[in-house]
Amino acid sequence: MIIEDIPTKKHDARGCSDNVLEYMHDASNDENDKTAETVQHIGTSNSLCAPNPFHSFLSDSTPTIGAVKVDLQYLKDEFSAIENKNRGVKKPYLHIVFSLREGEQLTNSQWHALISEYVEKMGYIDHHWCASNHLNSNNNHAHLLLSCIENSPPHKKMKDSNNYKRSALIRNELEKKYLL
């Protein structure tokens, strides 16, 4: 399994979480074979009471021909709200991709457990996160949007100076646990 932090291209990435959420849940991108069958919502942190954006009760989410409407408004609002709690943070979130080897598969519940455990072991206990699974390539992979800002006051940014080393150790543990 590969765990890769996708770097933000902007020096100040405030307000960009909407774009990542849209990319993660885009089920209408035919050029990348992304359909409602190949893009699945894995889940969110316990701090978010978010419905599955593909089956939202918050607005009309009736599928249209050739595309699926996805209701991401609640998630966008929550990530924006926590970002606004600490305006000094230039990069308020991480976009992380978990990529399995060709032929390896995890169920959505296994993905949820793996990502929950990864986030917790990385120390992001009181942080929002959202994940989706992409089945549109030879290697099953999941995208994680993880807030770096604590939900509780004083809304500090999580220090990420040793993320690479810590992530590699946790990846090894998770590979053994999930037989990857």
N, C-alpha and C positions, 0 to 999 in steps of 0.2 A: 504494500500500500504506500502511496505517495501522499504526503500532506504538504501542500504548497500554499504559502501566503501570497495572494495576488496583490502586488503593490499598487497603491493609488498613483495615478499619473499626475495628480495635482499637488502642489505644495500645500494648499489649503483644501481639504476634501470635505469641508462642512457642507451639508446639504446634498451630498452625493449618494447617500444610502438609498434614496428612492430609485436611482438608476440601477443599483445592484439588485434590489428587490425585484424590479421589473425584469432584469435579465434572468435572474434565478427562476422566476415563475412564468417566463414567456413560453407559452405553449402554441404559438402561432407562427413560428419561424421556420417555414418550409425549407429554406436553403440549408438549414442545419438539422433537418429531420426532427425538429422539435414539435411534438403534438401533445394532445391531452394524455395519450398513452405513454409517452416517453418523458414527460416532466411530471413529477409527483412531489407534493408537499410532504416533507418528513415530519416537521413539527417545530415547536418553539420552546423557549425557556419557560419555566414555571411562572416567571414574572409577567408573562404575556398571556392573557386569556383570549387568544386569537383563534377564530374558527379557521378551518381549512379554506384558503382563499379561492379554491376551485369550487367550493360548495358554500359560499357565504350566505348568511341570512340577513346581512346588513343592507344589501341592495339587490337589484335584479341581476342574478348571475346565470341567467338562462343561456346555455350555449347557442352560439349563432353558427350558421353553416360555414364550414371551413375554418372556424376559429373558436376559441373558448374565451369567454369573458372571465377575467380574474379580478377579484375584489381585494386589492392590496391597501386600501385606504387606512384601515385600522393599523396595520403594521407600519406604514409610512408615518402616520401620526405619532405612534409610540416611539419610533426611532428618532423622529424629529424632536419630540418633547424631551427625551433624555439628553439629546445633543445640546439642546438649549439650556440645560441645567449647568453646563460648564462651557461657557463661550470661549475660553482660552485654549481649548483643545483643537488643534488644526487637523488631526486625523482621528476622528471619533469612532471609527469602526475598523474591523479587520474583515477582509473577504478571503476565506480559506477554502481550498478545494481538496477533497479527499478522493483519491483516484485508486480504484482497485485494478489489479492485473487482469488482463483479458481472460475471460472465463470465470472469474470470481464474482460472486453475487452476494448481496445482503438483502434481506427483506426490509421494508420500511421500519418495522419495529426494531430490527437489529441496528439499522442506521441510526435511529433515534437514540437507542441505548449507547452506541459507540460515540456519537457526537456529544451526548450529555456527559458521558464519562470524560471525554477529551476536554471539554470546556471546564468541567469541575477540576480536573487534575492540573489544568493550566492556571487555575486560580481565579477564574472568572465566575465566582460564586453568585454574586448579586448583579448580574449583567443580562441585558436582553440579548437573545439570539434567535435566529430563524434559519431553517435549513430546507433545501429541496434536493431531490434526486433526479439526475439526468441519465436516461437510458438510451440516448441517441447516438452512442458511439460503441466501439468494441469493448471499451472498458467502462464499467459502471462507475459513476462518480457523483459526488454530492457537493453542493455549495453551501457554505455557512457564512452568514452575515452576523458578526459578533460585535456588540457595542463595547468600546473600551472604557466607557464612563459608568461608574457605579450607579445603581438605581437609588441607593440611600444617600442622604446627606453625609458628608459634604460633596458628594458627586465627583470624587477624584478620578483621574485617568489611571488605569492599570498600567504599571510599569512593564514594558515589553522588551527590555534590553537583552534578556536571556531566552526569549521565546524559541529561537531556533534549536538550541540545545535541549531545552525542556520538551519541546515538541517531538524531537527525535526519540528521546527516551520513552515518552508516552506512546508514540507510534509503535515502538517495539513491543511494549506491554499489550497494546490493543491487538496487534497482529497475532500474538500468541493466544490471547483470550478468544478471538473470533476466528481462529484457524485460517488466517490470511497469509 
